[in-house]
Every structure is written in structure tokens, then in C-alpha cells.
């Protein structure tokens, strides 16, 4: 087990995210192994925290890290609860910047590969790193003109650090795998314009995976507008602890390593994390400074019937 993190006033979301990252072996080991002497960097603060809670198994007051997070991200207000999925996007992008080293564009790629690398190049401010390569995937967004005399194909690569899956507002359970299938279904667009033939009308956009990261992060979109009300969707999602994704006959097997949970309602709540320790093969429920071992059966029951799981971290094997 690792140590816990002190709640410094509605910092349960930050604490839970830091624990989720810590239990993903590749991310934790990368953070700990990288040298950094500038304590104003997020990577320095995380290295310090992970050395203490993982290697020393000590509970930590993360005041230095929390102060740096609020300083770097002024949009985050102190003593307010923050959305863990938004925190992941902010933190992962900032670490991509801090770990990044200059990236050069290959000259021998054409067509799809050229456009993908150009997108990665621009998205990451001309930088690359093992962190970036570990957490970022690429999907291709494609729209084919419905005009039979045209059939122009418009496509663009899109970088993702999390697959954000819509949840239906329903009483019965739905499988995570079905949510992922729905994500890649064709989406109807109204009032689409074709650059080639100037067609204006309905068209369909389709997302397909081009490359997968070693760390696949999945966000369940629990907060959404239903009519004119913004609510928390408590639809039960059945979560597979192992998933396999195939792209162009290349299979990638993932195992669930950590789970971020939002307890409560849209008006207020609390975040905790459930994480798998691959050293002793045990699961832990981590609630700020508390870290308690939980049985495999308890975790399986959670995965089979949950209404609060919000973010999932899978690691490829």
C-alpha cells in the first residue's frame, strides 16, 4: 500500500487523481526516475510525493504540490471542489510541457502519417517525451460528402488523453464496452458544408482509432444537461477490468489499475480512489489520508454495479 494525502480544504479531487496516477506503474516510475531540481515544477512536486507515499509508504501533507497547482492553474479556486477529469487534462498537459524535449518532424512520411505527426507536433508545442507517448492516443475524424457526384472525404487527426464516453440516462445497467462502441458510431451533423462541391446539409462524422497510448484513460460523462437541468447521471455502468482493442490487426490488452469515484450529487460531493497495487496484488480504497485494503470481491461488485465511478486508468500489458 501507499500512504495517504492530507485534505487541505476540498482537495479530495486532486488527492484522488494523484493516487490514481501513482498506481499506474509506467507513469509513477517515469515520474520518480526523472531528475528535477526546480521545486516550482509539477514534476518535482509529484516526484517528491510519490517517493514518500510509494517508496516510504508514508502519509503526506501535499501543501507544496497543492500551492504549485493553484499557482500554475489560476482558473482553479482554492477551497472549491474540482472536477477530477478536468484536473487530469490540465495536469497531463502541464507534465507534457515540463517533460517535453524538442521534436523534429520526420521527412519520409506521407498522407495520413504526415498529417498525424504534424498534429502531434503542433499539439505538444514541438515537443515529445515518454510521458507524451504514454498518455496520448490519436483518432481520425472523417466526414464523407453525401453528394454522390462528389464523395469528398474530409478527415482530421485528433489527439486524446482521455476517451470521454456519454452515458445514457436510463434505469438498467450498460456495459463500458457498449459505451465505447457508441463513441465510435457515426454522428449526424446538421448544416455541414463541403469545401469541394459546396453541398450544404446533413452529413455523418465517424471517429476511428489510429494509435493507442500505453495508458488508456476513460472518463464516464456523469454530469450532463437533461432538458434544461444540469444533473449527475447515476446510470449503473458495468466495467470490465480487462479490455482488448484492435487497430489494423494490432491488439492492445489493457488492465484496470485505478478508479476515480465521485460520491454525492451535482450540488456537492467527495472524491475517493480505488487502486490496484501490482507489487502485492491488492486493491486499496484511498480516501484522502486513509488507505484501506479492500477485497477482490468488493472491487468486482463495484465494477458490476456502480453509479459513481467517474474516471478509469488502464495500463497496457
SERO-4910 file (N, C-alpha, C, O; in steps of 0.05 Angstrom, whole numbers):
BEGIN
 pado doro    nc1    nc2    nc3   cac1   cac2   cac3    cc1    cc2    cc3    oc1    oc2    oc3
  Unk    A     17    -24      0      0      0      0     17     25      0     41     24      7
  Unk    A      5     47     -8     20     73     -6      7     89     16    -13     82     27
  Unk    A     20    111     22      9    129     42    -13    146     31    -17    147      7
  Unk    A    -27    160     49    -49    178     40    -40    206     37    -16    213     41
  Unk    A    -58    224     29    -53    252     25    -73    269     41    -97    264     40
  Unk    A    -63    288     57    -80    304     74    -98    322     57    -90    333     37
  Unk    A   -123    324     65   -142    342     52   -138    370     62   -139    375     87
  Unk    A   -132    388     44   -125    416     52   -148    435     46   -143    459     41
  Unk    A   -172    425     46   -195    442     41   -206    437     13   -199    451     -6
  Unk    A   -224    417     11   -236    410    -15   -215    402    -36   -218    407    -60
  Unk    A   -193    389    -27   -173    379    -46   -176    349    -51   -157    336    -60
  Unk    A   -199    338    -44   -203    309    -48   -200    301    -77   -191    279    -83
  Unk    A   -209    318    -96   -207    312   -124   -178    311   -133   -170    292   -147
  Unk    A   -161    330   -124   -133    330   -131   -120    305   -118   -104    291   -131
  Unk    A   -125    300    -92   -113    277    -79   -120    251    -93   -102    234    -97
  Unk    A   -145    248   -100   -153    223   -113   -140    219   -140   -132    197   -147
  Unk    A   -138    241   -155   -124    239   -181    -95    232   -178    -84    215   -193
  Unk    A    -81    244   -158    -53    239   -154    -49    209   -147    -29    197   -155
  Unk    A    -68    198   -131    -66    170   -124    -71    152   -149    -58    132   -152
  Unk    A    -91    160   -165    -96    145   -189    -71    143   -207    -65    122   -218
  Unk    A    -58    165   -210    -33    166   -227    -11    149   -214      3    135   -227
  Unk    A     -9    151   -187     12    137   -173     11    107   -177     32     94   -178
  Unk    A    -13     95   -179    -16     66   -181    -14     56   -209    -15     32   -214
  Unk    A    -10     74   -229     -5     66   -256     26     63   -258     40     83   -258
  Unk    A     36     39   -261     64     33   -258     82     51   -275    101     63   -266
  Unk    A     75     52   -301     92     66   -320     93     96   -314    115    108   -316
  Unk    A     71    108   -306     71    136   -300     86    142   -275    102    161   -274
  Unk    A     81    126   -254     95    131   -228    125    127   -231    140    144   -222
  Unk    A    133    105   -244    162    100   -247    175    122   -264    198    130   -258
  Unk    A    161    132   -284    173    153   -301    176    179   -284    197    192   -286
  Unk    A    156    186   -268    158    210   -252    181    208   -232    196    227   -228
  Unk    A    183    185   -218    203    181   -197    231    181   -209    250    190   -197
  Unk    A    234    169   -233    261    166   -245    272    191   -257    296    192   -263
  Unk    A    255    211   -262    265    235   -276    277    255   -256    265    261   -235
  Unk    A    300    265   -263    313    285   -246    300    312   -249    294    321   -272
  Unk    A    297    326   -227    286    353   -228    293    367   -202    289    357   -180
  Unk    A    305    391   -205    314    406   -181    298    432   -178    302    447   -158
  Unk    A    279    437   -196    263    462   -194    237    455   -180    219    443   -191
  Unk    A    235    464   -155    211    457   -139    186    473   -147    165    470   -134
  Unk    A    188    490   -167    165    504   -177    151    488   -199    130    496   -210
  Unk    A    162    465   -206    151    448   -227    133    427   -215    138    418   -192
  Unk    A    112    420   -229     94    398   -221    110    372   -219    106    357   -200
  Unk    A    127    367   -238    142    341   -238    160    338   -213    163    316   -204
  Unk    A    171    360   -203    186    359   -179    169    352   -155    176    335   -139
  Unk    A    145    365   -153    127    360   -131    117    332   -131    115    319   -110
  Unk    A    110    321   -155    100    294   -156    121    274   -150    116    254   -136
  Unk    A    146    278   -159    168    261   -152    172    259   -122    176    237   -111
  Unk    A    171    282   -109    174    283    -80    151    268    -66    157    253    -47
  Unk    A    127    273    -75    104    260    -62    105    229    -66    101    214    -48
  Unk    A    110    221    -91    110    192    -97    132    177    -84    129    154    -76
  Unk    A    155    190    -81    177    177    -66    168    172    -37    176    151    -25
  Unk    A    153    190    -26    145    187      2    121    168      6    122    150     23
  Unk    A    101    171    -11     77    154     -6     80    126    -18     68    107     -8
  Unk    A     97    123    -39    100     96    -51    125     82    -40    123     59    -31
  Unk    A    148     95    -41    172     81    -32    174     80     -2    182     60     10
  Unk    A    167    103     12    169    103     41    143     95     55    142     91     79
  Unk    A    122     94     39     95     86     49     86    104     72     74     95     91
  Unk    A     92    130     69     85    150     89     62    167     80     60    172     56
  Unk    A     45    176     98     25    195     91     37    223     89     57    229    103
  Unk    A     27    239     71     40    264     64     20    287     65     -3    284     58
  Unk    A     30    310     75     15    335     72     25    348     46     48    357     44
  Unk    A      8    348     25     18    356     -2     16    386     -7     10    395    -29
  Unk    A     21    402     14     16    431     12     33    443    -10     23    461    -24
  Unk    A     58    434    -14     75    446    -35     63    441    -62     62    459    -79
  Unk    A     55    416    -67     43    409    -93     17    424    -98     12    435   -119
  Unk    A      0    426    -77    -26    440    -79    -21    469    -86    -35    481   -103
  Unk    A     -2    482    -72      4    510    -77     13    515   -106      6    534   -119
  Unk    A     30    497   -116     40    499   -143     17    495   -163     16    510   -183
  Unk    A      0    476   -158    -23    472   -176    -41    497   -178    -49    505   -200
  Unk    A    -47    509   -155    -63    533   -156    -49    557   -169    -61    574   -181
  Unk    A    -23    557   -166     -7    579   -178     -6    576   -209     -9    595   -223
  Unk    A     -2    551   -218      0    546   -247    -27    548   -261    -28    557   -284
  Unk    A    -48    540   -246    -75    540   -258    -93    560   -243   -108    551   -226
  Unk    A    -91    585   -249   -106    606   -234   -136    603   -238   -152    615   -222
  Unk    A   -145    587   -257   -174    583   -261   -186    565   -238   -210    565   -234
  Unk    A   -168    551   -224   -177    534   -202   -178    551   -176   -157    562   -168
  Unk    A   -201    553   -164   -204    568   -140   -199    551   -115   -209    528   -113
  Unk    A   -184    562    -97   -179    547    -72   -205    542    -57   -224    558    -58
  Unk    A   -205    519    -43   -228    511    -25   -254    506    -41   -275    504    -29
  Unk    A   -251    503    -68   -274    494    -84   -267    466    -94   -244    460    -99
  Unk    A   -287    449    -97   -283    422   -107   -279    424   -138   -293    438   -152
  Unk    A   -259    409   -148   -253    410   -176   -258    383   -189   -253    362   -178
  Unk    A   -267    384   -214   -274    361   -229   -249    345   -235   -230    356   -247
  Unk    A   -248    319   -228   -224    303   -230   -216    299   -259   -192    296   -265
  Unk    A   -235    297   -277   -228    293   -305   -215    318   -317   -197    317   -333
  Unk    A   -225    342   -309   -213    367   -318   -185    370   -306   -167    380   -319
  Unk    A   -182    362   -281   -156    363   -268   -136    345   -284   -113    353   -287
  Unk    A   -145    321   -292   -128    304   -308   -119    317   -334    -95    315   -341
  Unk    A   -137    330   -347   -130    344   -372   -109    366   -367    -89    368   -382
  Unk    A   -114    382   -347    -95    403   -340    -68    393   -332    -47    402   -342
  Unk    A    -68    373   -314    -43    362   -303    -27    347   -324     -3    350   -326
  Unk    A    -41    331   -340    -27    315   -361    -14    334   -382      8    328   -391
  Unk    A    -28    355   -389    -18    374   -409      7    389   -398     26    393   -412
  Unk    A      5    397   -372     27    411   -360     52    393   -357     74    402   -362
  Unk    A     48    368   -350     71    350   -348     82    344   -376    106    340   -379
  Unk    A     65    344   -396     75    341   -424     94    364   -431    114    360   -444
  Unk    A     86    387   -422    103    411   -427    129    409   -411    151    415   -422
  Unk    A    128    401   -386    152    401   -369    171    379   -377    195    382   -375
  Unk    A    161    356   -385    178    333   -393    188    335   -422    207    322   -430
  Unk    A    175    352   -437    179    353   -466    208    361   -474    220    379   -462
  Unk    A    218    348   -494    243    356   -507    237    361   -537    218    351   -547
  Unk    A    254    377   -550    248    385   -578    243    361   -596    257    340   -595
  Unk    A    222    363   -612    214    342   -630    218    352   -659    212    375   -666
  Unk    A    230    335   -675    234    342   -704    214    326   -720    208    302   -714
  Unk    A    203    338   -741    184    325   -758    198    306   -778    217    315   -791
  Unk    A    190    281   -779    202    263   -799    196    273   -828    176    285   -833
  Unk    A    215    268   -845    212    278   -873    203    256   -892    198    261   -915
  Unk    A    202    231   -882    196    208   -900    168    198   -898    161    176   -908
  Unk    A    150    213   -884    122    204   -881    105    220   -901    110    243   -906
  Unk    A     84    207   -911     66    220   -929     37    215   -920     32    197   -903
  Unk    A     19    230   -932    -10    226   -928    -18    226   -898    -13    245   -884
  Unk    A    -30    204   -889    -40    202   -861    -18    206   -841    -21    222   -822
  Unk    A      4    192   -844     25    194   -824     36    223   -822     41    232   -799
  Unk    A     39    236   -844     49    263   -844     30    282   -829     39    299   -813
  Unk    A      4    279   -834    -15    296   -821    -17    290   -791    -21    309   -775
  Unk    A    -15    265   -783    -16    257   -755      8    269   -740      5    281   -719
  Unk    A     32    266   -751     56    276   -738     55    307   -737     65    319   -717
  Unk    A     45    320   -757     42    349   -757     23    357   -734     28    377   -721
  Unk    A      1    342   -730    -17    348   -709     -4    345   -681     -7    362   -664
  Unk    A     10    322   -678     25    318   -653     45    340   -648     48    349   -625
  Unk    A     59    347   -669     80    368   -667     68    394   -657     79    407   -639
  Unk    A     46    402   -668     33    427   -661     19    425   -633     21    444   -617
  Unk    A      6    403   -628     -9    399   -603     10    400   -579      2    410   -558
  Unk    A     34    390   -582     53    388   -560     74    410   -561     96    407   -549
  Unk    A     68    431   -575     87    454   -577    115    445   -585    136    454   -574
  Unk    A    116    428   -606    141    419   -618    158    402   -599    183    402   -601
  Unk    A    145    389   -580    159    373   -560    150    344   -560    127    338   -569
  Unk    A    167    326   -550    159    299   -546    172    289   -521    191    301   -511
  Unk    A    162    266   -510    174    254   -486    160    227   -482    140    221   -495
  Unk    A    172    211   -465    159    185   -458    132    190   -445    113    174   -449
  Unk    A    129    211   -430    103    218   -418     82    222   -439     60    211   -438
  Unk    A     89    239   -459     70    245   -481     63    219   -496     39    214   -501
  Unk    A     83    203   -502     78    179   -518     62    158   -502     48    141   -513
  Unk    A     63    160   -475     49    141   -458     20    147   -455      3    129   -452
  Unk    A     12    173   -455    -15    180   -448    -32    190   -472    -57    192   -470
  Unk    A    -19    196   -495    -34    207   -517    -40    187   -539    -22    172   -548
  Unk    A    -65    185   -547    -73    170   -570    -82    188   -592    -85    212   -588
  Unk    A    -87    176   -616    -96    192   -639   -121    178   -651   -121    154   -655
  Unk    A   -141    194   -656   -164    184   -671   -168    201   -696   -160    225   -697
  Unk    A   -179    190   -716   -184    203   -741   -214    209   -744   -230    191   -742
  Unk    A   -220    235   -747   -248    243   -751   -252    246   -781   -239    262   -795
  Unk    A   -272    231   -792   -277    230   -821   -305    238   -828   -324    229   -815
  Unk    A   -308    255   -848   -334    262   -859   -333    259   -889   -316    270   -903
  Unk    A   -351    242   -900   -353    238   -929   -377    253   -939   -400    250   -929
  Unk    A   -373    269   -960   -395    285   -971   -417    267   -982   -411    248   -997
  Unk    A   -442    272   -974   -464    255   -983   -471    258  -1013   -485    242  -1024
  Unk    A   -461    280  -1025   -466    284  -1053   -453    262  -1070   -428    261  -1070
  Unk    A   -469    245  -1083   -457    223  -1098   -438    232  -1121   -421    216  -1129
  Unk    A   -442    256  -1130   -424    266  -1151   -398    277  -1140   -380    286  -1155
  Unk    A   -396    277  -1114   -372    289  -1101   -357    268  -1085   -334    261  -1092
  Unk    A   -370    258  -1063   -357    239  -1046   -330    248  -1034   -313    232  -1028
  Unk    A   -328    274  -1032   -303    285  -1020   -300    275   -991   -320    276   -976
  Unk    A   -277    267   -984   -271    257   -957   -255    278   -942   -232    284   -949
  Unk    A   -267    288   -920   -253    307   -903   -245    293   -878   -262    281   -864
  Unk    A   -219    293   -870   -211    279   -846   -189    295   -831   -174    310   -843
  Unk    A   -190    291   -805   -170    305   -788   -162    288   -765   -179    275   -753
  Unk    A   -136    287   -758   -128    273   -734   -134    289   -709   -133    314   -710
  Unk    A   -142    276   -688   -148    289   -663   -133    274   -640   -134    250   -639
  Unk    A   -119    290   -623   -104    278   -601   -123    275   -577   -139    293   -572
  Unk    A   -120    253   -563   -136    250   -538   -119    239   -516   -101    223   -520
  Unk    A   -124    249   -492   -112    238   -468   -133    224   -450   -126    213   -429
  Unk    A   -157    225   -459   -179    210   -446   -201    206   -466   -208    224   -481
  Unk    A   -213    182   -466   -237    178   -482   -261    185   -464   -266    173   -443
  Unk    A   -276    206   -472   -298    216   -456   -324    204   -467   -332    210   -489
  Unk    A   -336    186   -451   -358    170   -461   -385    181   -450   -387    184   -425
  Unk    A   -404    185   -467   -431    193   -459   -444    170   -445   -441    147   -453
  Unk    A   -460    177   -425   -476    157   -410   -505    162   -415   -514    185   -411
  Unk    A   -521    142   -423   -549    146   -426   -563    149   -399   -554    136   -380
  Unk    A   -584    165   -398   -599    168   -373   -621    146   -372   -643    149   -383
  Unk    A   -614    123   -360   -632    101   -360   -631     86   -334   -612     89   -318
  Unk    A   -651     68   -329   -652     53   -304   -635     28   -304   -624     21   -284
  Unk    A   -633     15   -327   -618    -10   -328   -588     -5   -333   -581     17   -343
  Unk    A   -572    -25   -326   -543    -22   -329   -534    -23   -358   -548    -33   -376
  Unk    A   -511    -11   -363   -499    -13   -390   -469    -19   -387   -456    -10   -368
  Unk    A   -458    -35   -406   -430    -43   -405   -412    -21   -415   -419     -6   -434
  Unk    A   -389    -19   -403   -369      1   -412   -362     -4   -442   -359     14   -457
  Unk    A   -360    -30   -449   -353    -36   -477   -374    -26   -496   -368    -18   -519
  Unk    A   -400    -25   -488   -421    -15   -504   -419     16   -507   -425     27   -528
  Unk    A   -411     29   -485   -407     58   -486   -384     65   -506   -386     84   -520
  Unk    A   -364     48   -506   -342     53   -525   -351     48   -554   -342     63   -571
  Unk    A   -367     28   -558   -378     24   -585   -395     48   -594   -393     57   -617
  Unk    A   -411     59   -575   -427     82   -582   -410    106   -589   -418    122   -606
  Unk    A   -387    108   -576   -369    131   -581   -360    131   -610   -356    152   -621
  Unk    A   -357    107   -621   -347    106   -649   -369    102   -669   -363     97   -693
  Unk    A   -394    105   -661   -416    105   -681   -416    131   -697   -405    151   -688
  Unk    A   -427    129   -720   -429    153   -737   -447    174   -724   -468    167   -712
  Unk    A   -439    199   -725   -453    221   -713   -465    239   -735   -450    248   -752
  Unk    A   -491    244   -734   -503    261   -755   -497    290   -750   -501    300   -727
  Unk    A   -489    304   -770   -483    333   -769   -504    348   -785   -510    340   -808
  Unk    A   -515    369   -774   -534    386   -788   -520    411   -799   -504    423   -786
  Unk    A   -528    418   -824   -517    442   -836   -487    441   -842   -473    461   -840
  Unk    A   -478    417   -850   -449    414   -857   -444    424   -885   -461    421   -903
  Unk    A   -421    437   -889   -413    448   -915   -390    434   -927   -369    430   -913
  Unk    A   -392    425   -952   -370    412   -966   -352    433   -979   -362    450   -994
  Unk    A   -327    432   -974   -308    451   -985   -305    448  -1015   -298    467  -1030
  Unk    A   -310    424  -1025   -305    418  -1053   -329    424  -1071   -326    440  -1090
  Unk    A   -352    413  -1065   -376    417  -1082   -396    438  -1071   -416    444  -1084
  Unk    A   -390    448  -1047   -407    468  -1034   -434    457  -1025   -453    472  -1020
  Unk    A   -436    431  -1023   -460    418  -1012   -465    429   -984   -446    433   -968
  Unk    A   -490    434   -978   -498    443   -951   -521    426   -942   -542    426   -954
  Unk    A   -518    413   -920   -539    396   -909   -529    376   -889   -507    380   -877
  Unk    A   -544    355   -885   -536    335   -865   -513    317   -876   -511    311   -899
  Unk    A   -495    309   -857   -474    291   -864   -467    275   -838   -478    280   -817
  Unk    A   -449    255   -841   -442    239   -818   -412    240   -813   -396    238   -831
  Unk    A   -406    243   -787   -378    243   -778   -373    216   -764   -389    207   -748
  Unk    A   -350    205   -770   -342    179   -757   -314    181   -746   -296    190   -759
  Unk    A   -312    173   -721   -286    172   -707   -274    144   -708   -288    125   -701
  Unk    A   -249    141   -716   -236    115   -716   -209    119   -702   -196    140   -704
  Unk    A   -200     98   -688   -175     99   -674   -152     96   -693   -152     78   -711
  Unk    A   -131    112   -691   -107    110   -707    -84     98   -691    -69     81   -701
  Unk    A    -81    108   -667    -60     97   -649    -70     98   -620    -85    116   -613
  Unk    A    -61     79   -604    -69     77   -576    -45     83   -558    -23     76   -564
  Unk    A    -51     96   -535    -29    101   -516    -25     76   -498    -42     58   -498
  Unk    A     -3     75   -484      2     53   -465    -17     56   -441    -25     36   -429
  Unk    A    -24     81   -435    -42     86   -412    -68     97   -424    -69    119   -435
  Unk    A    -89     81   -422   -115     90   -433   -132    100   -410   -139     85   -392
  Unk    A   -139    125   -412   -156    138   -392   -184    141   -403   -188    150   -426
  Unk    A   -204    133   -388   -232    134   -396   -248    150   -376   -247    144   -352
  Unk    A   -262    170   -386   -279    186   -369   -308    180   -375   -317    180   -398
  Unk    A   -323    174   -354   -352    170   -357   -366    196   -352   -364    208   -331
  Unk    A   -380    206   -372   -392    233   -372   -416    233   -354   -439    231   -363
  Unk    A   -412    235   -328   -433    233   -308   -449    259   -305   -471    259   -294
  Unk    A   -437    281   -313   -450    307   -310   -459    317   -337   -442    321   -355
  Unk    A   -485    322   -340   -495    330   -366   -522    344   -363   -535    342   -343
  Unk    A   -529    358   -384   -556    370   -385   -576    350   -394   -573    336   -414
  Unk    A   -598    347   -379   -621    332   -387   -644    351   -388   -655    360   -368
  Unk    A   -653    358   -413   -671    380   -416   -657    406   -409   -636    412   -420
  Unk    A   -668    421   -391   -655    446   -382   -642    444   -355   -635    464   -343
  Unk    A   -640    419   -345   -628    414   -319   -600    401   -322   -596    382   -337
  Unk    A   -581    411   -307   -554    400   -306   -553    381   -282   -555    390   -259
  Unk    A   -550    355   -287   -552    335   -266   -528    316   -267   -512    315   -286
  Unk    A   -527    300   -246   -508    277   -246   -523    252   -254   -544    245   -242
  Unk    A   -513    239   -275   -525    215   -285   -515    191   -268   -491    185   -268
  Unk    A   -534    177   -255   -526    155   -238   -533    128   -250   -539    109   -237
  Unk    A   -532    127   -277   -535    102   -291   -513     83   -283   -490     90   -283
  Unk    A   -520     58   -277   -501     38   -270   -485     29   -294   -497     21   -315
  Unk    A   -458     30   -293   -441     21   -314   -426     -4   -306   -413     -3   -285
  Unk    A   -428    -25   -321   -413    -49   -316   -385    -46   -329   -383    -43   -353
  Unk    A   -364    -47   -312   -337    -41   -321   -320    -66   -323   -318    -81   -303
  Unk    A   -309    -71   -346   -291    -93   -349   -263    -86   -338   -252    -64   -344
  Unk    A   -251   -104   -322   -225    -98   -311   -202   -104   -332   -180    -95   -328
  Unk    A   -209   -118   -353   -191   -122   -375   -205   -116   -401   -228   -125   -406
  Unk    A   -192   -101   -419   -204    -95   -445   -182    -99   -466   -159    -94   -461
  Unk    A   -191   -107   -490   -173   -110   -513   -184    -93   -536   -207    -95   -542
  Unk    A   -166    -78   -548   -173    -61   -571   -155    -68   -594   -131    -70   -591
  Unk    A   -167    -72   -617   -152    -80   -641   -153    -57   -662   -175    -48   -668
  Unk    A   -130    -49   -672   -128    -30   -693   -111    -42   -716    -87    -48   -711
  Unk    A   -123    -45   -739   -108    -56   -762    -93    -82   -755    -70    -85   -761
  Unk    A   -108   -100   -742    -97   -126   -734    -76   -125   -712    -64   -145   -705
  Unk    A    -72   -101   -700    -54    -99   -677    -70    -97   -652    -86    -78   -648
  Unk    A    -66   -117   -634    -82   -118   -609    -67   -105   -586    -42   -107   -584
  Unk    A    -82    -91   -569    -70    -80   -545    -88    -88   -522   -112    -83   -522
  Unk    A    -76   -102   -502    -90   -111   -479    -85    -92   -456    -63    -85   -449
  Unk    A   -107    -84   -443   -105    -65   -420   -117    -78   -395   -135    -94   -396
  Unk    A   -104    -71   -373   -115    -79   -346   -120    -54   -330   -105    -35   -329
  Unk    A   -143    -55   -316   -151    -32   -299   -132    -30   -275   -127    -49   -261
  Unk    A   -122     -5   -271   -103      0   -249   -115     19   -227   -108     16   -204
  Unk    A   -131     38   -235   -141     56   -215   -168     69   -224   -173     71   -248
  Unk    A   -184     76   -204   -211     85   -208   -216    110   -192   -211    110   -168
  Unk    A   -225    131   -205   -233    156   -190   -263    156   -187   -278    153   -207
  Unk    A   -272    160   -163   -301    158   -157   -311    185   -146   -298    197   -128
  Unk    A   -334    194   -156   -347    218   -145   -372    209   -130   -391    199   -141
  Unk    A   -371    214   -104   -394    208    -86   -411    233    -83   -400    255    -81
  Unk    A   -437    230    -83   -454    253    -78   -468    262   -103   -472    247   -122
  Unk    A   -477    287   -102   -494    298   -124   -480    321   -138   -457    327   -132
  Unk    A   -494    333   -157   -483    355   -172   -478    379   -154   -462    396   -160
  Unk    A   -493    381   -132   -491    403   -114   -467    401    -95   -460    421    -81
  Unk    A   -456    378    -93   -433    375    -75   -427    345    -73   -443    328    -79
  Unk    A   -403    339    -64   -395    311    -62   -367    308    -53   -355    326    -41
  Unk    A   -356    285    -58   -330    278    -48   -317    258    -67   -331    240    -78
  Unk    A   -291    260    -71   -276    242    -88   -259    223    -72   -247    230    -52
  Unk    A   -259    198    -80   -240    178    -70   -229    162    -93   -238    165   -116
  Unk    A   -210    145    -87   -197    128   -108   -196     99    -99   -191     94    -76
  Unk    A   -199     81   -118   -194     53   -113   -172     44   -132   -175     48   -157
  Unk    A   -150     34   -121   -126     29   -137   -115      1   -132   -117    -10   -111
  Unk    A   -102     -9   -153    -90    -36   -152    -60    -34   -149    -47    -21   -165
  Unk    A    -50    -47   -129    -21    -48   -124    -10    -73   -137    -15    -95   -127
  Unk    A      5    -70   -158     15    -93   -173     38   -107   -159     46   -129   -167
  Unk    A     49    -95   -138     70   -107   -122     60   -130   -104     71   -151   -103
  Unk    A     37   -124    -91     26   -144    -73     -1   -155    -82    -14   -171    -69
  Unk    A     -9   -145   -106    -34   -155   -119    -58   -150   -102    -76   -167   -100
  Unk    A    -59   -127    -89    -82   -120    -72    -94    -93    -81    -81    -76    -93
  Unk    A   -120    -91    -76   -134    -66    -82   -137    -49    -56   -139    -60    -34
  Unk    A   -137    -23    -60   -139     -5    -37   -160     17    -43   -161     28    -65
  Unk    A   -175     23    -22   -193     47    -24   -179     69    -10   -174     68     14
  Unk    A   -174     91    -25   -158    113    -14   -176    138    -12   -186    148    -32
  Unk    A   -180    147     12   -197    170     18   -181    190     33   -178    190     57
  Unk    A   -169    209     17   -150    229     28   -128    215     43   -112    200     31
  Unk    A   -126    219     70   -104    208     85   -108    178     92    -89    166    103
  Unk    A   -131    167     87   -137    139     94   -132    121     70   -141    127     47
  Unk    A   -118     99     74   -114     79     54   -120     52     65   -106     42     83
  Unk    A   -142     39     56   -151     14     68   -153     -8     46   -163     -3     24
  Unk    A   -143    -32     53   -144    -54     34   -173    -63     31   -188    -65     50
  Unk    A   -181    -69      6   -207    -79      1   -205   -106    -14   -185   -110    -28
  Unk    A   -225   -123    -11   -223   -149    -23   -229   -148    -53   -241   -130    -63
  Unk    A   -219   -168    -67   -224   -170    -96   -254   -172   -101   -264   -160   -120
  Unk    A   -269   -187    -84   -298   -189    -87   -312   -162    -85   -331   -157    -99
  Unk    A   -302   -145    -66   -314   -119    -63   -309   -102    -89   -327    -88    -98
  Unk    A   -286   -104   -100   -279    -90   -124   -296   -100   -148   -307    -84   -163
  Unk    A   -299   -126   -150   -315   -138   -171   -344   -129   -169   -358   -124   -189
  Unk    A   -355   -128   -144   -382   -118   -140   -385    -89   -149   -405    -82   -161
  Unk    A   -365    -73   -143   -365    -45   -152   -366    -43   -182   -381    -28   -194
  Unk    A   -349    -60   -195   -347    -58   -224   -373    -69   -238   -379    -60   -260
  Unk    A   -387    -87   -224   -411    -98   -236   -435    -80   -232   -454    -82   -248
  Unk    A   -435    -63   -212   -458    -46   -207   -449    -21   -193   -448    -20   -168
  Unk    A   -443      0   -208   -434     25   -196   -449     48   -209   -456     48   -232
  Unk    A   -453     69   -193   -466     93   -203   -450    118   -198   -459    140   -203
  Unk    A   -425    114   -189   -409    137   -182   -381    137   -194   -367    158   -193
  Unk    A   -373    115   -206   -346    114   -219   -345    135   -241   -363    138   -258
  Unk    A   -323    150   -242   -321    174   -260   -298    173   -279   -301    180   -302
  Unk    A   -275    164   -270   -252    162   -287   -236    136   -282   -234    127   -260
  Unk    A   -227    125   -304   -213     99   -303   -186    101   -316   -183    113   -337
  Unk    A   -166     88   -304   -139     87   -315   -132     58   -321   -130     41   -303
  Unk    A   -128     52   -347   -119     25   -356    -90     27   -365    -82     46   -377
  Unk    A    -75      5   -359    -47      4   -368    -44    -20   -386    -54    -42   -380
  Unk    A    -30    -17   -409    -26    -39   -427     -6    -59   -416     12    -52   -400
  Unk    A    -10    -84   -424      7   -106   -413     26   -116   -435     42   -134   -429
***
